[in-house]
Amino acid sequence: MMPTEEAVEQTAYLPEGAKVAVSCSPAKGVEGTLALSEELSRRGFRVVPHVSARLVKGRAHLGEILRRLGGAGVRDVFVVGGDAKEPAGPYADAPALLRAMGDLGHGFEQVGVTGYPEGHPAIVDDALRRALRDKLPFATYIVTQMCFDPEVILGWVAGIRREGIGLPVYVGIPGVVERRKLLRISLRIGVGDSARFLAKHANIVASLLKPGYSPDALVERLVPYAGDREYNIAGFHVYTFNQVENTEKWLRQTPSLSGAAVG
């Protein structure tokens, strides 16, 4: 979920005690993430805050972030480099922040990091793979960037397994989201060829998927690999973009997800 004004209202559609990730963006800043995470934790949700390296101002700021999250009972965080054009402090990327968190003894039981099946618009593939390896000593799981192409996802997972990267992977999928919003966000965050395909064929796809996008076909292709020892896909990370009601209805009505971890 994104830390916007309607976020708390949207949680009314979630099951009691649901696991909820809270994004961190330059627009809302670290404070927005912390405030929503604290509120959701008070409401009994299992909160996974995103911490953006490029928004952390320095060691003292990082210490305050860790204290607040620990005080809110957070046991799982997700560390990203972030989209800010210039870092606010000494942490230009996720590995730098992870090292600093380790130095401070953060105490979190789980630490997630990002994987990019379709690459990153501003980072070459070799650098992405090096960064993933740099993050491994500090991480306990990987969440992939949103992708619409199951073959690309499976190929990427198989590739990191061949390289000896064994952390469990949660596949990032879009929820049931209004099409125009999904296209706009996909293009902004740099989702690769799959987003360009959707944009190019928006009229055709929209006519087939009214009133919004549904990830049924994507999930049906990926579910057989959830729990597979070779792929070690642990489950799905659903990007709702705060359209929680429709996504939660879809989750309840999707038999293929029975037994698969979803968060």
DRENKOL-151809 format. One record per residue (C-alpha): residue in three letters; x, y, z. Coordinates in nm, 4 decimals, always signed. Layout:
% DRENKOL-151809
PT  aa  xx  yy  zz
PT  ALA  X  Y  Z
...
***
This chain:
% DRENKOL-151809
PT  aa  xx  yy  zz
PT  MET  +0.0000  +0.0000  +0.0000
PT  MET  +0.1000  +0.3602  -0.0559
PT  PRO  +0.0916  +0.6078  +0.2361
PT  THR  -0.1884  +0.8285  +0.1049
PT  GLU  -0.4863  +0.9829  +0.2807
PT  GLU  -0.7221  +0.6974  +0.1910
PT  ALA  -0.4826  +0.4193  +0.2899
PT  VAL  -0.6194  +0.3523  +0.6388
PT  GLU  -0.9740  +0.3535  +0.5031
PT  GLN  -0.8771  +0.0896  +0.2465
PT  THR  -0.7527  -0.1479  +0.5158
PT  ALA  -1.1166  -0.2080  +0.6140
PT  TYR  -1.1253  -0.4541  +0.3224
PT  LEU  -0.8293  -0.6586  +0.4488
PT  PRO  -0.8563  -0.9710  +0.6619
PT  GLU  -0.7780  -0.9291  +1.0296
PT  GLY  -0.4033  -0.9464  +1.0904
PT  ALA  -0.3135  -0.9314  +0.7199
PT  LYS  +0.0449  -0.8740  +0.6129
PT  VAL  +0.0701  -0.5265  +0.4594
PT  ALA  +0.3708  -0.3695  +0.2892
PT  VAL  +0.3929  +0.0118  +0.2980
PT  SER  +0.5809  +0.1806  +0.0160
PT  CYS  +0.8312  +0.4662  +0.0493
PT  SER  +0.8529  +0.7346  -0.2184
PT  PRO  +1.0068  +1.0796  -0.2674
PT  ALA  +0.6552  +1.2270  -0.2844
PT  LYS  +0.5515  +1.1071  +0.0621
PT  GLY  +0.8948  +1.0717  +0.2192
PT  VAL  +1.0085  +0.8418  +0.4975
PT  GLU  +0.7739  +1.0075  +0.7463
PT  GLY  +0.4683  +0.9041  +0.5473
PT  THR  +0.5839  +0.5430  +0.5517
PT  LEU  +0.6624  +0.5496  +0.9228
PT  ALA  +0.3326  +0.7128  +1.0199
PT  LEU  +0.1199  +0.4684  +0.8200
PT  SER  +0.3251  +0.1711  +0.9404
PT  GLU  +0.2759  +0.2743  +1.3023
PT  GLU  -0.0981  +0.3223  +1.2520
PT  LEU  -0.1454  -0.0116  +1.0760
PT  SER  +0.0576  -0.1890  +1.3429
PT  ARG  -0.1696  -0.0388  +1.6110
PT  ARG  -0.4646  -0.1806  +1.4157
PT  GLY  -0.3211  -0.5310  +1.4364
PT  PHE  -0.1723  -0.5703  +1.0880
PT  ARG  +0.1662  -0.7310  +1.0232
PT  VAL  +0.3432  -0.4362  +0.8661
PT  VAL  +0.6382  -0.4516  +0.6268
PT  PRO  +0.7657  -0.0960  +0.5744
PT  HIS  +0.9761  -0.0101  +0.2720
PT  VAL  +1.2876  +0.1887  +0.3602
PT  SER  +1.4345  +0.3851  +0.0713
PT  ALA  +1.8120  +0.4281  +0.0949
PT  ARG  +1.8165  +0.7542  -0.1006
PT  LEU  +1.5709  +0.9177  +0.1412
PT  VAL  +1.7704  +0.8443  +0.4583
PT  LYS  +1.9647  +1.1544  +0.5630
PT  GLY  +2.2376  +0.9870  +0.7684
PT  ARG  +2.3219  +0.7604  +1.0600
PT  ALA  +2.1142  +0.9554  +1.3131
PT  HIS  +1.8124  +0.9565  +1.0817
PT  LEU  +1.8532  +0.5845  +1.0197
PT  GLY  +1.8744  +0.5200  +1.3926
PT  GLU  +1.5488  +0.7089  +1.4458
PT  ILE  +1.3790  +0.5109  +1.1681
PT  LEU  +1.4899  +0.1828  +1.3232
PT  ARG  +1.3789  +0.2917  +1.6712
PT  ARG  +1.0330  +0.3899  +1.5516
PT  LEU  +0.9824  +0.0703  +1.3554
PT  GLY  +1.1065  -0.1409  +1.6446
PT  GLY  +0.8745  +0.0468  +1.8796
PT  ALA  +0.5833  -0.0306  +1.6472
PT  GLY  +0.6597  -0.4007  +1.6701
PT  VAL  +0.7844  -0.4282  +1.3117
PT  ARG  +0.9820  -0.7471  +1.2502
PT  ASP  +1.0090  -0.7386  +0.8707
PT  VAL  +1.1377  -0.4556  +0.6510
PT  PHE  +1.1925  -0.4181  +0.2794
PT  VAL  +1.4972  -0.2186  +0.1698
PT  VAL  +1.5053  -0.0426  -0.1676
PT  GLY  +1.7426  +0.1993  -0.3337
PT  GLY  +1.4600  +0.4393  -0.4114
PT  ASP  +1.3611  +0.6742  -0.6891
PT  ALA  +1.4943  +1.0050  -0.5558
PT  LYS  +1.7183  +1.1678  -0.8152
PT  GLU  +1.9758  +1.2639  -0.5525
PT  PRO  +2.0389  +1.0849  -0.2224
PT  ALA  +1.9455  +1.2841  +0.0873
PT  GLY  +2.2474  +1.1412  +0.2695
PT  PRO  +2.5349  +0.8940  +0.2362
PT  TYR  +2.3241  +0.5974  +0.1187
PT  ALA  +2.3050  +0.5974  -0.2591
PT  ASP  +2.1745  +0.2425  -0.2924
PT  ALA  +2.0237  -0.0486  -0.1019
PT  PRO  +2.3546  -0.2286  -0.0255
PT  ALA  +2.4906  +0.0846  +0.1436
PT  LEU  +2.1832  +0.1165  +0.3628
PT  LEU  +2.1810  -0.2541  +0.4467
PT  ARG  +2.5421  -0.2352  +0.5624
PT  ALA  +2.4586  +0.0646  +0.7819
PT  MET  +2.1562  -0.1155  +0.9270
PT  GLY  +2.3783  -0.4102  +1.0075
PT  ASP  +2.6278  -0.1840  +1.1804
PT  LEU  +2.3480  -0.0445  +1.3977
PT  GLY  +2.2165  -0.3917  +1.4838
PT  HIS  +1.8650  -0.3418  +1.3480
PT  GLY  +1.7127  -0.6536  +1.5072
PT  PHE  +1.4587  -0.7316  +1.2327
PT  GLU  +1.3810  -1.0976  +1.1779
PT  GLN  +1.3214  -1.0596  +0.8042
PT  VAL  +1.4788  -0.8230  +0.5504
PT  GLY  +1.3555  -0.8158  +0.1929
PT  VAL  +1.5327  -0.6820  -0.1153
PT  THR  +1.4275  -0.6185  -0.4744
PT  GLY  +1.4800  -0.8292  -0.7858
PT  TYR  +1.4251  -0.6949  -1.1380
PT  PRO  +1.3109  -0.9554  -1.3938
PT  GLU  +1.2841  -0.6902  -1.6669
PT  GLY  +1.5771  -0.4774  -1.5565
PT  HIS  +1.5799  -0.1204  -1.4322
PT  PRO  +1.5375  +0.1900  -1.6512
PT  ALA  +1.8415  +0.3609  -1.4995
PT  ILE  +2.0711  +0.0686  -1.4100
PT  VAL  +2.2401  -0.1732  -1.6497
PT  ASP  +2.1790  -0.5450  -1.5980
PT  ASP  +2.5343  -0.6280  -1.4860
PT  ALA  +2.5166  -0.3616  -1.2164
PT  LEU  +2.1782  -0.4915  -1.1025
PT  ARG  +2.3145  -0.8429  -1.0646
PT  ARG  +2.6190  -0.7167  -0.8710
PT  ALA  +2.3894  -0.5156  -0.6451
PT  LEU  +2.1745  -0.8226  -0.5797
PT  ARG  +2.4828  -1.0194  -0.4775
PT  ASP  +2.5935  -0.7316  -0.2523
PT  LYS  +2.2546  -0.7433  -0.0776
PT  LEU  +2.2486  -1.1178  -0.0189
PT  PRO  +2.4469  -1.1257  +0.3106
PT  PHE  +2.1908  -0.8925  +0.4680
PT  ALA  +1.8671  -1.0274  +0.3171
PT  THR  +1.6314  -1.3151  +0.3903
PT  TYR  +1.4052  -1.2935  +0.0823
PT  ILE  +1.3612  -1.1270  -0.2569
PT  VAL  +1.0504  -0.9558  -0.3967
PT  THR  +1.0431  -0.8972  -0.7704
PT  GLN  +0.9458  -0.5737  -0.9344
PT  MET  +0.6027  -0.5906  -1.0923
PT  CYS  +0.5988  -0.7774  -1.4233
PT  PHE  +0.3193  -0.8940  -1.6549
PT  ASP  +0.5124  -1.1648  -1.8372
PT  PRO  +0.5314  -1.5021  -1.6583
PT  GLU  +0.8010  -1.6371  -1.8923
PT  VAL  +1.0276  -1.3425  -1.8128
PT  ILE  +0.9704  -1.3960  -1.4400
PT  LEU  +1.0417  -1.7683  -1.4551
PT  GLY  +1.3488  -1.7129  -1.6726
PT  TRP  +1.4872  -1.4592  -1.4263
PT  VAL  +1.4293  -1.6869  -1.1280
PT  ALA  +1.5913  -1.9796  -1.3072
PT  GLY  +1.8863  -1.7546  -1.3932
PT  ILE  +1.9598  -1.6474  -1.0370
PT  ARG  +1.9270  -2.0085  -0.9213
PT  ARG  +2.1922  -2.1142  -1.1736
PT  GLU  +2.4177  -1.8478  -1.0204
PT  GLY  +2.3717  -1.9956  -0.6763
PT  ILE  +2.1326  -1.7311  -0.5406
PT  GLY  +1.8980  -1.9352  -0.3263
PT  LEU  +1.6908  -1.6828  -0.1281
PT  PRO  +1.3153  -1.7388  -0.1474
PT  VAL  +1.1460  -1.5226  -0.4112
PT  TYR  +0.8064  -1.3593  -0.3796
PT  VAL  +0.6796  -1.2704  -0.7257
PT  GLY  +0.5457  -0.9168  -0.7513
PT  ILE  +0.2140  -0.9078  -0.9357
PT  PRO  -0.0407  -0.6302  -0.9876
PT  GLY  -0.3720  -0.6618  -0.8106
PT  VAL  -0.7114  -0.5873  -0.9623
PT  VAL  -0.6380  -0.2277  -1.0538
PT  GLU  -0.8049  +0.0290  -1.2770
PT  ARG  -0.6318  -0.0018  -1.6147
PT  ARG  -0.5273  +0.3562  -1.6699
PT  LYS  -0.3758  +0.3765  -1.3228
PT  LEU  -0.1910  +0.0501  -1.3755
PT  LEU  -0.0489  +0.1642  -1.7091
PT  ARG  +0.0542  +0.4998  -1.5675
PT  ILE  +0.2346  +0.3442  -1.2696
PT  SER  +0.3925  +0.0697  -1.4806
PT  LEU  +0.5441  +0.3184  -1.7211
PT  ARG  +0.6594  +0.5469  -1.4417
PT  ILE  +0.8459  +0.2722  -1.2533
PT  GLY  +1.0034  +0.1421  -1.5718
PT  VAL  +0.8438  -0.1992  -1.6083
PT  GLY  +0.9939  -0.3211  -1.9336
PT  ASP  +0.8593  -0.4718  -2.2537
PT  SER  +0.5405  -0.5968  -2.0900
PT  ALA  +0.4362  -0.2423  -1.9976
PT  ARG  +0.5170  -0.1187  -2.3467
PT  PHE  +0.3049  -0.3981  -2.4889
PT  LEU  +0.0130  -0.3025  -2.2654
PT  ALA  +0.0471  +0.0631  -2.3576
PT  LYS  +0.0640  -0.0126  -2.7297
PT  HIS  -0.2404  -0.2381  -2.7171
PT  ALA  -0.4332  -0.0560  -2.4437
PT  ASN  -0.7590  -0.0370  -2.6381
PT  ILE  -0.7599  -0.4081  -2.7231
PT  VAL  -0.6615  -0.5199  -2.3763
PT  ALA  -0.9060  -0.2831  -2.2065
PT  SER  -1.1921  -0.4269  -2.4093
PT  LEU  -1.0987  -0.7754  -2.2893
PT  LEU  -1.0398  -0.6879  -1.9253
PT  LYS  -1.3185  -0.4444  -1.8371
PT  PRO  -1.3627  -0.2910  -1.5855
PT  GLY  -1.0019  -0.3366  -1.4738
PT  TYR  -0.6915  -0.5475  -1.4977
PT  SER  -0.7037  -0.8937  -1.3407
PT  PRO  -0.3868  -1.1027  -1.2934
PT  ASP  -0.5650  -1.4380  -1.3426
PT  ALA  -0.3629  -1.5561  -1.6423
PT  LEU  -0.0346  -1.4475  -1.4832
PT  VAL  -0.1100  -1.6284  -1.1577
PT  GLU  -0.2304  -1.9463  -1.3275
PT  ARG  +0.1027  -1.9724  -1.5105
PT  LEU  +0.3103  -1.9097  -1.1976
PT  VAL  +0.1221  -2.1019  -0.9274
PT  PRO  +0.2646  -2.4430  -1.0290
PT  TYR  +0.6119  -2.3091  -0.9444
PT  ALA  +0.5154  -2.1864  -0.5965
PT  GLY  +0.6850  -2.4224  -0.3550
PT  ASP  +0.8934  -2.5892  -0.6286
PT  ARG  +1.2323  -2.6707  -0.4782
PT  GLU  +1.4280  -2.5690  -0.7861
PT  TYR  +1.2605  -2.2322  -0.8302
PT  ASN  +1.1938  -2.1667  -0.4595
PT  ILE  +0.9102  -1.9255  -0.5340
PT  ALA  +0.7696  -1.8708  -0.1866
PT  GLY  +0.4537  -1.6894  -0.2915
PT  PHE  +0.3190  -1.3633  -0.4307
PT  HIS  +0.3567  -0.9987  -0.3387
PT  VAL  +0.0453  -0.8148  -0.4605
PT  TYR  +0.0804  -0.4490  -0.5613
PT  THR  -0.2655  -0.3024  -0.4890
PT  PHE  -0.1846  +0.0674  -0.5448
PT  ASN  -0.4433  +0.1181  -0.2694
PT  GLN  -0.7233  -0.0434  -0.4706
PT  VAL  -0.7633  -0.2971  -0.1937
PT  GLU  -1.1330  -0.3825  -0.2111
PT  ASN  -1.1288  -0.5246  -0.5646
PT  THR  -0.7970  -0.7016  -0.5127
PT  GLU  -0.9119  -0.8654  -0.1895
PT  LYS  -1.2322  -0.9875  -0.3554
PT  TRP  -1.0223  -1.1360  -0.6349
PT  LEU  -0.7921  -1.3117  -0.3875
PT  ARG  -1.0874  -1.4741  -0.2127
PT  GLN  -1.2354  -1.5893  -0.5438
PT  THR  -0.9180  -1.7346  -0.6976
PT  PRO  -0.9001  -2.1097  -0.6242
PT  SER  -0.5543  -2.1423  -0.7800
PT  LEU  -0.4086  -1.9351  -0.4950
PT  SER  -0.5235  -2.1793  -0.2313
PT  GLY  -0.2148  -2.2781  -0.0336
PT  ALA  +0.0106  -2.0148  -0.1932
PT  ALA  +0.1576  -1.7458  +0.0311
PT  VAL  +0.0171  -1.4054  -0.0581
PT  GLY  +0.1185  -1.0780  +0.1000
***
